[in-house]
């Protein structure tokens, strides 16, 4: 089973930096699950290789907050 595990280097994953207009919230997220996907297919779950969850690597600058308090109204379950 160990032979079929995908690997990706952190340097090979591009990050998405986001910040609020006032500069209170700021983060950079790297979508590791998307980088592990070998062959993208149609559909949301297929875009991450059909994995049951996603993995993101998040960099949070000192003194910044990740995001405002919020709630998700929809959960994706398979």
PDB file of N, CA, C and O in Angstrom, chain B, residues numbered from 101:
ATOM      1  N   UNK B 101       0.800  -1.201   0.000  1.00  0.00           N
ATOM      2  CA  UNK B 101       0.000   0.000   0.000  1.00  0.00           C
ATOM      3  C   UNK B 101       0.848   1.272   0.000  1.00  0.00           C
ATOM      4  O   UNK B 101       0.435   2.291  -0.553  1.00  0.00           O
ATOM      5  N   UNK B 102       2.014   1.218   0.608  1.00  0.00           N
ATOM      6  CA  UNK B 102       2.841   2.420   0.699  1.00  0.00           C
ATOM      7  C   UNK B 102       3.296   2.900  -0.676  1.00  0.00           C
ATOM      8  O   UNK B 102       3.573   4.088  -0.844  1.00  0.00           O
ATOM      9  N   UNK B 103       3.379   2.023  -1.647  1.00  0.00           N
ATOM     10  CA  UNK B 103       3.841   2.401  -2.971  1.00  0.00           C
ATOM     11  C   UNK B 103       2.866   3.255  -3.743  1.00  0.00           C
ATOM     12  O   UNK B 103       3.273   3.927  -4.691  1.00  0.00           O
ATOM     13  N   UNK B 104       1.581   3.261  -3.379  1.00  0.00           N
ATOM     14  CA  UNK B 104       0.595   4.031  -4.135  1.00  0.00           C
ATOM     15  C   UNK B 104       0.306   5.393  -3.512  1.00  0.00           C
ATOM     16  O   UNK B 104      -0.617   6.078  -3.954  1.00  0.00           O
ATOM     17  N   UNK B 105       1.060   5.802  -2.508  1.00  0.00           N
ATOM     18  CA  UNK B 105       0.858   7.106  -1.890  1.00  0.00           C
ATOM     19  C   UNK B 105       1.564   8.189  -2.694  1.00  0.00           C
ATOM     20  O   UNK B 105       2.723   8.040  -3.082  1.00  0.00           O
ATOM     21  N   UNK B 106       0.854   9.269  -2.936  1.00  0.00           N
ATOM     22  CA  UNK B 106       1.420  10.381  -3.688  1.00  0.00           C
ATOM     23  C   UNK B 106       2.224  11.269  -2.752  1.00  0.00           C
ATOM     24  O   UNK B 106       1.935  11.355  -1.559  1.00  0.00           O
ATOM     25  N   UNK B 107       3.233  11.927  -3.303  1.00  0.00           N
ATOM     26  CA  UNK B 107       4.056  12.855  -2.541  1.00  0.00           C
ATOM     27  C   UNK B 107       4.159  14.159  -3.307  1.00  0.00           C
ATOM     28  O   UNK B 107       4.143  14.177  -4.538  1.00  0.00           O
ATOM     29  N   UNK B 108       4.263  15.246  -2.563  1.00  0.00           N
ATOM     30  CA  UNK B 108       4.434  16.547  -3.193  1.00  0.00           C
ATOM     31  C   UNK B 108       5.330  17.391  -2.278  1.00  0.00           C
ATOM     32  O   UNK B 108       5.212  17.324  -1.055  1.00  0.00           O
ATOM     33  N   UNK B 109       6.209  18.171  -2.867  1.00  0.00           N
ATOM     34  CA  UNK B 109       7.086  19.063  -2.122  1.00  0.00           C
ATOM     35  C   UNK B 109       6.344  20.363  -1.833  1.00  0.00           C
ATOM     36  O   UNK B 109       5.596  20.860  -2.675  1.00  0.00           O
ATOM     37  N   UNK B 110       6.556  20.909  -0.641  1.00  0.00           N
ATOM     38  CA  UNK B 110       5.892  22.164  -0.278  1.00  0.00           C
ATOM     39  C   UNK B 110       6.224  23.274  -1.274  1.00  0.00           C
ATOM     40  O   UNK B 110       5.376  24.117  -1.567  1.00  0.00           O
ATOM     41  N   UNK B 111       7.437  23.280  -1.791  1.00  0.00           N
ATOM     42  CA  UNK B 111       7.840  24.295  -2.754  1.00  0.00           C
ATOM     43  C   UNK B 111       7.131  24.183  -4.097  1.00  0.00           C
ATOM     44  O   UNK B 111       7.106  25.141  -4.870  1.00  0.00           O
ATOM     45  N   UNK B 112       6.553  23.014  -4.380  1.00  0.00           N
ATOM     46  CA  UNK B 112       5.851  22.804  -5.648  1.00  0.00           C
ATOM     47  C   UNK B 112       4.391  23.242  -5.590  1.00  0.00           C
ATOM     48  O   UNK B 112       3.700  23.239  -6.609  1.00  0.00           O
ATOM     49  N   UNK B 113       3.921  23.616  -4.403  1.00  0.00           N
ATOM     50  CA  UNK B 113       2.517  24.011  -4.234  1.00  0.00           C
ATOM     51  C   UNK B 113       2.436  25.530  -4.206  1.00  0.00           C
ATOM     52  O   UNK B 113       3.077  26.177  -3.377  1.00  0.00           O
ATOM     53  N   UNK B 114       1.649  26.098  -5.111  1.00  0.00           N
ATOM     54  CA  UNK B 114       1.500  27.556  -5.124  1.00  0.00           C
ATOM     55  C   UNK B 114       0.492  27.970  -4.048  1.00  0.00           C
ATOM     56  O   UNK B 114      -0.482  27.268  -3.779  1.00  0.00           O
ATOM     57  N   UNK B 115       0.752  29.107  -3.454  1.00  0.00           N
ATOM     58  CA  UNK B 115      -0.114  29.595  -2.389  1.00  0.00           C
ATOM     59  C   UNK B 115      -1.010  30.723  -2.854  1.00  0.00           C
ATOM     60  O   UNK B 115      -0.720  31.415  -3.829  1.00  0.00           O
ATOM     61  N   UNK B 116      -2.105  30.892  -2.133  1.00  0.00           N
ATOM     62  CA  UNK B 116      -3.045  31.975  -2.412  1.00  0.00           C
ATOM     63  C   UNK B 116      -3.055  32.882  -1.194  1.00  0.00           C
ATOM     64  O   UNK B 116      -3.516  32.484  -0.124  1.00  0.00           O
ATOM     65  N   UNK B 117      -2.547  34.099  -1.350  1.00  0.00           N
ATOM     66  CA  UNK B 117      -2.492  35.050  -0.235  1.00  0.00           C
ATOM     67  C   UNK B 117      -3.757  35.896  -0.246  1.00  0.00           C
ATOM     68  O   UNK B 117      -4.156  36.444  -1.273  1.00  0.00           O
ATOM     69  N   UNK B 118      -4.377  35.985   0.931  1.00  0.00           N
ATOM     70  CA  UNK B 118      -5.592  36.793   1.060  1.00  0.00           C
ATOM     71  C   UNK B 118      -5.442  37.711   2.264  1.00  0.00           C
ATOM     72  O   UNK B 118      -4.841  37.337   3.271  1.00  0.00           O
ATOM     73  N   UNK B 119      -5.994  38.919   2.151  1.00  0.00           N
ATOM     74  CA  UNK B 119      -5.998  39.840   3.286  1.00  0.00           C
ATOM     75  C   UNK B 119      -7.238  40.719   3.217  1.00  0.00           C
ATOM     76  O   UNK B 119      -7.774  40.979   2.139  1.00  0.00           O
ATOM     77  N   UNK B 120      -7.684  41.171   4.384  1.00  0.00           N
ATOM     78  CA  UNK B 120      -8.862  42.036   4.444  1.00  0.00           C
ATOM     79  C   UNK B 120      -8.448  43.470   4.087  1.00  0.00           C
ATOM     80  O   UNK B 120      -7.274  43.823   4.195  1.00  0.00           O
ATOM     81  N   UNK B 121      -9.410  44.291   3.664  1.00  0.00           N
ATOM     82  CA  UNK B 121      -9.089  45.677   3.296  1.00  0.00           C
ATOM     83  C   UNK B 121      -8.444  46.471   4.441  1.00  0.00           C
ATOM     84  O   UNK B 121      -7.597  47.329   4.192  1.00  0.00           O
ATOM     85  N   UNK B 122      -8.832  46.195   5.683  1.00  0.00           N
ATOM     86  CA  UNK B 122      -8.264  46.913   6.817  1.00  0.00           C
ATOM     87  C   UNK B 122      -6.971  46.265   7.317  1.00  0.00           C
ATOM     88  O   UNK B 122      -6.293  46.838   8.170  1.00  0.00           O
ATOM     89  N   UNK B 123      -6.616  45.087   6.805  1.00  0.00           N
ATOM     90  CA  UNK B 123      -5.385  44.419   7.185  1.00  0.00           C
ATOM     91  C   UNK B 123      -5.442  43.634   8.478  1.00  0.00           C
ATOM     92  O   UNK B 123      -4.405  43.196   8.976  1.00  0.00           O
ATOM     93  N   UNK B 124      -6.640  43.444   9.039  1.00  0.00           N
ATOM     94  CA  UNK B 124      -6.777  42.681  10.284  1.00  0.00           C
ATOM     95  C   UNK B 124      -6.587  41.188  10.018  1.00  0.00           C
ATOM     96  O   UNK B 124      -5.947  40.485  10.801  1.00  0.00           O
ATOM     97  N   UNK B 125      -7.141  40.719   8.921  1.00  0.00           N
ATOM     98  CA  UNK B 125      -7.088  39.298   8.570  1.00  0.00           C
ATOM     99  C   UNK B 125      -6.137  39.100   7.404  1.00  0.00           C
ATOM    100  O   UNK B 125      -6.167  39.846   6.426  1.00  0.00           O
ATOM    101  N   UNK B 126      -5.294  38.087   7.519  1.00  0.00           N
ATOM    102  CA  UNK B 126      -4.364  37.789   6.427  1.00  0.00           C
ATOM    103  C   UNK B 126      -3.897  36.346   6.550  1.00  0.00           C
ATOM    104  O   UNK B 126      -3.626  35.865   7.650  1.00  0.00           O
ATOM    105  N   UNK B 127      -3.806  35.661   5.423  1.00  0.00           N
ATOM    106  CA  UNK B 127      -3.298  34.297   5.422  1.00  0.00           C
ATOM    107  C   UNK B 127      -2.839  33.922   4.020  1.00  0.00           C
ATOM    108  O   UNK B 127      -3.197  34.561   3.031  1.00  0.00           O
ATOM    109  N   UNK B 128      -2.047  32.881   3.970  1.00  0.00           N
ATOM    110  CA  UNK B 128      -1.647  32.295   2.688  1.00  0.00           C
ATOM    111  C   UNK B 128      -1.950  30.809   2.784  1.00  0.00           C
ATOM    112  O   UNK B 128      -1.444  30.123   3.671  1.00  0.00           O
ATOM    113  N   UNK B 129      -2.775  30.312   1.873  1.00  0.00           N
ATOM    114  CA  UNK B 129      -3.177  28.910   1.886  1.00  0.00           C
ATOM    115  C   UNK B 129      -2.592  28.182   0.686  1.00  0.00           C
ATOM    116  O   UNK B 129      -2.640  28.674  -0.442  1.00  0.00           O
ATOM    117  N   UNK B 130      -2.039  27.005   0.945  1.00  0.00           N
ATOM    118  CA  UNK B 130      -1.541  26.132  -0.110  1.00  0.00           C
ATOM    119  C   UNK B 130      -2.426  24.893  -0.149  1.00  0.00           C
ATOM    120  O   UNK B 130      -2.524  24.164   0.838  1.00  0.00           O
ATOM    121  N   UNK B 131      -3.061  24.657  -1.270  1.00  0.00           N
ATOM    122  CA  UNK B 131      -3.977  23.524  -1.424  1.00  0.00           C
ATOM    123  C   UNK B 131      -3.175  22.264  -1.733  1.00  0.00           C
ATOM    124  O   UNK B 131      -2.965  21.925  -2.898  1.00  0.00           O
ATOM    125  N   UNK B 132      -2.733  21.577  -0.696  1.00  0.00           N
ATOM    126  CA  UNK B 132      -1.921  20.375  -0.849  1.00  0.00           C
ATOM    127  C   UNK B 132      -2.711  19.273  -1.556  1.00  0.00           C
ATOM    128  O   UNK B 132      -2.161  18.575  -2.409  1.00  0.00           O
ATOM    129  N   UNK B 133      -3.985  19.105  -1.218  1.00  0.00           N
ATOM    130  CA  UNK B 133      -4.802  18.067  -1.850  1.00  0.00           C
ATOM    131  C   UNK B 133      -4.881  18.247  -3.358  1.00  0.00           C
ATOM    132  O   UNK B 133      -4.827  17.275  -4.112  1.00  0.00           O
ATOM    133  N   UNK B 134      -5.007  19.490  -3.791  1.00  0.00           N
ATOM    134  CA  UNK B 134      -5.080  19.748  -5.232  1.00  0.00           C
ATOM    135  C   UNK B 134      -3.755  19.435  -5.912  1.00  0.00           C
ATOM    136  O   UNK B 134      -3.739  18.967  -7.050  1.00  0.00           O
ATOM    137  N   UNK B 135      -2.648  19.688  -5.231  1.00  0.00           N
ATOM    138  CA  UNK B 135      -1.335  19.385  -5.804  1.00  0.00           C
ATOM    139  C   UNK B 135      -1.106  17.878  -5.903  1.00  0.00           C
ATOM    140  O   UNK B 135      -0.360  17.423  -6.771  1.00  0.00           O
ATOM    141  N   UNK B 136      -1.739  17.101  -5.024  1.00  0.00           N
ATOM    142  CA  UNK B 136      -1.586  15.650  -5.051  1.00  0.00           C
ATOM    143  C   UNK B 136      -2.417  14.990  -6.145  1.00  0.00           C
ATOM    144  O   UNK B 136      -2.170  13.840  -6.509  1.00  0.00           O
ATOM    145  N   UNK B 137      -3.394  15.713  -6.667  1.00  0.00           N
ATOM    146  CA  UNK B 137      -4.266  15.160  -7.697  1.00  0.00           C
ATOM    147  C   UNK B 137      -3.481  14.973  -8.986  1.00  0.00           C
ATOM    148  O   UNK B 137      -2.918  15.925  -9.527  1.00  0.00           O
ATOM    149  N   UNK B 138      -3.451  13.755  -9.463  1.00  0.00           N
ATOM    150  CA  UNK B 138      -2.691  13.445 -10.665  1.00  0.00           C
ATOM    151  C   UNK B 138      -3.495  13.753 -11.913  1.00  0.00           C
ATOM    152  O   UNK B 138      -2.970  14.321 -12.871  1.00  0.00           O
ATOM    153  N   UNK B 139      -4.753  13.384 -11.904  1.00  0.00           N
ATOM    154  CA  UNK B 139      -5.578  13.530 -13.091  1.00  0.00           C
ATOM    155  C   UNK B 139      -6.907  14.179 -12.716  1.00  0.00           C
ATOM    156  O   UNK B 139      -7.820  13.483 -12.273  1.00  0.00           O
ATOM    157  N   UNK B 140      -7.039  15.507 -12.883  1.00  0.00           N
ATOM    158  CA  UNK B 140      -8.293  16.171 -12.539  1.00  0.00           C
ATOM    159  C   UNK B 140      -9.454  15.661 -13.381  1.00  0.00           C
ATOM    160  O   UNK B 140      -9.309  15.423 -14.581  1.00  0.00           O
ATOM    161  N   UNK B 141     -10.598  15.497 -12.744  1.00  0.00           N
ATOM    162  CA  UNK B 141     -11.806  15.064 -13.446  1.00  0.00           C
ATOM    163  C   UNK B 141     -12.935  16.032 -13.122  1.00  0.00           C
ATOM    164  O   UNK B 141     -12.763  16.928 -12.295  1.00  0.00           O
ATOM    165  N   UNK B 142     -14.061  15.869 -13.748  1.00  0.00           N
ATOM    166  CA  UNK B 142     -15.198  16.761 -13.516  1.00  0.00           C
ATOM    167  C   UNK B 142     -15.762  16.544 -12.121  1.00  0.00           C
ATOM    168  O   UNK B 142     -15.755  15.427 -11.604  1.00  0.00           O
ATOM    169  N   UNK B 143     -16.249  17.620 -11.517  1.00  0.00           N
ATOM    170  CA  UNK B 143     -16.878  17.519 -10.205  1.00  0.00           C
ATOM    171  C   UNK B 143     -15.954  17.917  -9.083  1.00  0.00           C
ATOM    172  O   UNK B 143     -14.736  17.772  -9.192  1.00  0.00           O
ATOM    173  N   UNK B 144     -16.523  18.419  -8.002  1.00  0.00           N
ATOM    174  CA  UNK B 144     -15.734  18.913  -6.878  1.00  0.00           C
ATOM    175  C   UNK B 144     -14.915  17.813  -6.221  1.00  0.00           C
ATOM    176  O   UNK B 144     -13.707  17.976  -6.053  1.00  0.00           O
ATOM    177  N   UNK B 145     -15.539  16.689  -5.842  1.00  0.00           N
ATOM    178  CA  UNK B 145     -14.812  15.613  -5.161  1.00  0.00           C
ATOM    179  C   UNK B 145     -13.744  15.020  -6.073  1.00  0.00           C
ATOM    180  O   UNK B 145     -12.665  14.643  -5.617  1.00  0.00           O
ATOM    181  N   UNK B 146     -14.050  14.944  -7.346  1.00  0.00           N
ATOM    182  CA  UNK B 146     -13.083  14.383  -8.289  1.00  0.00           C
ATOM    183  C   UNK B 146     -11.891  15.316  -8.466  1.00  0.00           C
ATOM    184  O   UNK B 146     -10.796  14.863  -8.801  1.00  0.00           O
ATOM    185  N   UNK B 147     -12.089  16.618  -8.245  1.00  0.00           N
ATOM    186  CA  UNK B 147     -10.984  17.561  -8.433  1.00  0.00           C
ATOM    187  C   UNK B 147      -9.896  17.383  -7.390  1.00  0.00           C
ATOM    188  O   UNK B 147      -8.775  17.846  -7.596  1.00  0.00           O
ATOM    189  N   UNK B 148     -10.191  16.728  -6.279  1.00  0.00           N
ATOM    190  CA  UNK B 148      -9.178  16.429  -5.271  1.00  0.00           C
ATOM    191  C   UNK B 148      -8.885  14.936  -5.259  1.00  0.00           C
ATOM    192  O   UNK B 148      -8.439  14.396  -4.247  1.00  0.00           O
ATOM    193  N   UNK B 149      -9.132  14.276  -6.372  1.00  0.00           N
ATOM    194  CA  UNK B 149      -8.807  12.865  -6.500  1.00  0.00           C
ATOM    195  C   UNK B 149      -9.767  11.943  -5.788  1.00  0.00           C
ATOM    196  O   UNK B 149      -9.444  10.777  -5.557  1.00  0.00           O
ATOM    197  N   UNK B 150     -10.938  12.435  -5.435  1.00  0.00           N
ATOM    198  CA  UNK B 150     -11.910  11.609  -4.760  1.00  0.00           C
ATOM    199  C   UNK B 150     -11.570  11.370  -3.295  1.00  0.00           C
ATOM    200  O   UNK B 150     -12.126  10.467  -2.669  1.00  0.00           O
ATOM    201  N   UNK B 151     -10.657  12.174  -2.740  1.00  0.00           N
ATOM    202  CA  UNK B 151     -10.289  12.011  -1.336  1.00  0.00           C
ATOM    203  C   UNK B 151     -11.451  12.444  -0.438  1.00  0.00           C
ATOM    204  O   UNK B 151     -12.209  13.344  -0.798  1.00  0.00           O
ATOM    205  N   UNK B 152     -11.593  11.809   0.726  1.00  0.00           N
ATOM    206  CA  UNK B 152     -12.720  12.147   1.600  1.00  0.00           C
ATOM    207  C   UNK B 152     -12.534  13.464   2.356  1.00  0.00           C
ATOM    208  O   UNK B 152     -13.455  13.903   3.045  1.00  0.00           O
ATOM    209  N   UNK B 153     -11.372  14.100   2.247  1.00  0.00           N
ATOM    210  CA  UNK B 153     -11.105  15.368   2.922  1.00  0.00           C
ATOM    211  C   UNK B 153     -10.027  16.115   2.150  1.00  0.00           C
ATOM    212  O   UNK B 153      -9.368  15.548   1.279  1.00  0.00           O
ATOM    213  N   UNK B 154      -9.856  17.381   2.475  1.00  0.00           N
ATOM    214  CA  UNK B 154      -8.817  18.184   1.839  1.00  0.00           C
ATOM    215  C   UNK B 154      -7.773  18.574   2.867  1.00  0.00           C
ATOM    216  O   UNK B 154      -8.071  18.667   4.058  1.00  0.00           O
ATOM    217  N   UNK B 155      -6.553  18.802   2.411  1.00  0.00           N
ATOM    218  CA  UNK B 155      -5.461  19.242   3.271  1.00  0.00           C
ATOM    219  C   UNK B 155      -4.936  20.557   2.721  1.00  0.00           C
ATOM    220  O   UNK B 155      -4.550  20.646   1.555  1.00  0.00           O
ATOM    221  N   UNK B 156      -4.926  21.579   3.570  1.00  0.00           N
ATOM    222  CA  UNK B 156      -4.370  22.873   3.216  1.00  0.00           C
ATOM    223  C   UNK B 156      -3.265  23.208   4.202  1.00  0.00           C
ATOM    224  O   UNK B 156      -3.391  22.952   5.399  1.00  0.00           O
ATOM    225  N   UNK B 157      -2.189  23.778   3.697  1.00  0.00           N
ATOM    226  CA  UNK B 157      -1.122  24.272   4.548  1.00  0.00           C
ATOM    227  C   UNK B 157      -1.317  25.780   4.641  1.00  0.00           C
ATOM    228  O   UNK B 157      -1.353  26.471   3.623  1.00  0.00           O
ATOM    229  N   UNK B 158      -1.444  26.287   5.862  1.00  0.00           N
ATOM    230  CA  UNK B 158      -1.770  27.699   6.061  1.00  0.00           C
ATOM    231  C   UNK B 158      -0.615  28.408   6.764  1.00  0.00           C
ATOM    232  O   UNK B 158      -0.120  27.953   7.795  1.00  0.00           O
ATOM    233  N   UNK B 159      -0.201  29.526   6.187  1.00  0.00           N
ATOM    234  CA  UNK B 159       0.788  30.405   6.818  1.00  0.00           C
ATOM    235  C   UNK B 159       0.032  31.622   7.332  1.00  0.00           C
ATOM    236  O   UNK B 159      -0.687  32.283   6.583  1.00  0.00           O
ATOM    237  N   UNK B 160       0.202  31.908   8.617  1.00  0.00           N
ATOM    238  CA  UNK B 160      -0.478  33.033   9.253  1.00  0.00           C
ATOM    239  C   UNK B 160       0.586  33.997   9.787  1.00  0.00           C
ATOM    240  O   UNK B 160       1.327  33.642  10.703  1.00  0.00           O
ATOM    241  N   UNK B 161       0.674  35.219   9.225  1.00  0.00           N
ATOM    242  CA  UNK B 161       1.673  36.177   9.695  1.00  0.00           C
ATOM    243  C   UNK B 161       1.445  36.542  11.166  1.00  0.00           C
ATOM    244  O   UNK B 161       0.310  36.534  11.643  1.00  0.00           O
ATOM    245  N   UNK B 162       2.524  36.861  11.877  1.00  0.00           N
ATOM    246  CA  UNK B 162       2.431  37.240  13.284  1.00  0.00           C
ATOM    247  C   UNK B 162       1.515  38.447  13.451  1.00  0.00           C
ATOM    248  O   UNK B 162       1.606  39.414  12.695  1.00  0.00           O
ATOM    249  N   UNK B 163       0.640  38.385  14.437  1.00  0.00           N
ATOM    250  CA  UNK B 163      -0.258  39.500  14.732  1.00  0.00           C
ATOM    251  C   UNK B 163      -1.502  39.567  13.876  1.00  0.00           C
ATOM    252  O   UNK B 163      -2.327  40.461  14.066  1.00  0.00           O
ATOM    253  N   UNK B 164      -1.664  38.648  12.937  1.00  0.00           N
ATOM    254  CA  UNK B 164      -2.837  38.648  12.063  1.00  0.00           C
ATOM    255  C   UNK B 164      -3.810  37.552  12.484  1.00  0.00           C
ATOM    256  O   UNK B 164      -3.421  36.587  13.143  1.00  0.00           O
ATOM    257  N   UNK B 165      -5.054  37.701  12.108  1.00  0.00           N
ATOM    258  CA  UNK B 165      -6.089  36.696  12.355  1.00  0.00           C
ATOM    259  C   UNK B 165      -6.384  35.987  11.045  1.00  0.00           C
ATOM    260  O   UNK B 165      -6.237  36.557   9.963  1.00  0.00           O
ATOM    261  N   UNK B 166      -6.812  34.704  11.165  1.00  0.00           N
ATOM    262  CA  UNK B 166      -7.067  33.921   9.959  1.00  0.00           C
ATOM    263  C   UNK B 166      -8.294  34.432   9.215  1.00  0.00           C
ATOM    264  O   UNK B 166      -8.217  34.715   8.020  1.00  0.00           O
ATOM    265  N   UNK B 167      -9.422  34.554   9.907  1.00  0.00           N
ATOM    266  CA  UNK B 167     -10.653  35.019   9.277  1.00  0.00           C
ATOM    267  C   UNK B 167     -11.643  35.427  10.361  1.00  0.00           C
ATOM    268  O   UNK B 167     -11.465  35.066  11.524  1.00  0.00           O
ATOM    269  N   UNK B 168     -12.688  36.176   9.997  1.00  0.00           N
ATOM    270  CA  UNK B 168     -13.708  36.522  10.983  1.00  0.00           C
ATOM    271  C   UNK B 168     -14.467  35.267  11.430  1.00  0.00           C
ATOM    272  O   UNK B 168     -14.498  34.264  10.716  1.00  0.00           O
ATOM    273  N   UNK B 169     -15.067  35.335  12.601  1.00  0.00           N
ATOM    274  CA  UNK B 169     -15.893  34.230  13.086  1.00  0.00           C
ATOM    275  C   UNK B 169     -17.057  34.051  12.116  1.00  0.00           C
ATOM    276  O   UNK B 169     -17.731  35.016  11.756  1.00  0.00           O
ATOM    277  N   UNK B 170     -17.283  32.813  11.700  1.00  0.00           N
ATOM    278  CA  UNK B 170     -18.356  32.531  10.745  1.00  0.00           C
ATOM    279  C   UNK B 170     -18.813  31.087  10.914  1.00  0.00           C
ATOM    280  O   UNK B 170     -18.219  30.325  11.678  1.00  0.00           O
ATOM    281  N   UNK B 171     -19.850  30.722  10.213  1.00  0.00           N
ATOM    282  CA  UNK B 171     -20.360  29.351  10.263  1.00  0.00           C
ATOM    283  C   UNK B 171     -20.628  28.867   8.856  1.00  0.00           C
ATOM    284  O   UNK B 171     -20.920  29.659   7.960  1.00  0.00           O
ATOM    285  N   UNK B 172     -20.529  27.576   8.666  1.00  0.00           N
ATOM    286  CA  UNK B 172     -20.842  26.971   7.368  1.00  0.00           C
ATOM    287  C   UNK B 172     -22.208  26.315   7.468  1.00  0.00           C
ATOM    288  O   UNK B 172     -22.477  25.558   8.400  1.00  0.00           O
ATOM    289  N   UNK B 173     -23.063  26.607   6.507  1.00  0.00           N
ATOM    290  CA  UNK B 173     -24.417  26.067   6.546  1.00  0.00           C
ATOM    291  C   UNK B 173     -24.534  24.727   5.837  1.00  0.00           C
ATOM    292  O   UNK B 173     -25.546  24.041   5.980  1.00  0.00           O
ATOM    293  N   UNK B 174     -23.529  24.348   5.086  1.00  0.00           N
ATOM    294  CA  UNK B 174     -23.577  23.097   4.341  1.00  0.00           C
ATOM    295  C   UNK B 174     -22.330  22.271   4.633  1.00  0.00           C
ATOM    296  O   UNK B 174     -21.214  22.790   4.652  1.00  0.00           O
ATOM    297  N   UNK B 175     -22.536  20.997   4.857  1.00  0.00           N
ATOM    298  CA  UNK B 175     -21.400  20.083   5.049  1.00  0.00           C
ATOM    299  C   UNK B 175     -21.429  19.090   3.906  1.00  0.00           C
ATOM    300  O   UNK B 175     -22.495  18.600   3.533  1.00  0.00           O
ATOM    301  N   UNK B 176     -20.264  18.787   3.345  1.00  0.00           N
ATOM    302  CA  UNK B 176     -20.169  17.804   2.284  1.00  0.00           C
ATOM    303  C   UNK B 176     -19.805  16.478   2.897  1.00  0.00           C
ATOM    304  O   UNK B 176     -18.769  16.365   3.552  1.00  0.00           O
ATOM    305  N   UNK B 177     -20.631  15.472   2.701  1.00  0.00           N
ATOM    306  CA  UNK B 177     -20.341  14.149   3.204  1.00  0.00           C
ATOM    307  C   UNK B 177     -20.525  13.148   2.076  1.00  0.00           C
ATOM    308  O   UNK B 177     -21.405  13.305   1.230  1.00  0.00           O
ATOM    309  N   UNK B 178     -19.691  12.122   2.071  1.00  0.00           N
ATOM    310  CA  UNK B 178     -19.769  11.100   1.027  1.00  0.00           C
ATOM    311  C   UNK B 178     -19.978   9.759   1.659  1.00  0.00           C
ATOM    312  O   UNK B 178     -20.072   8.753   0.956  1.00  0.00           O
TER     313      UNK B 178
END
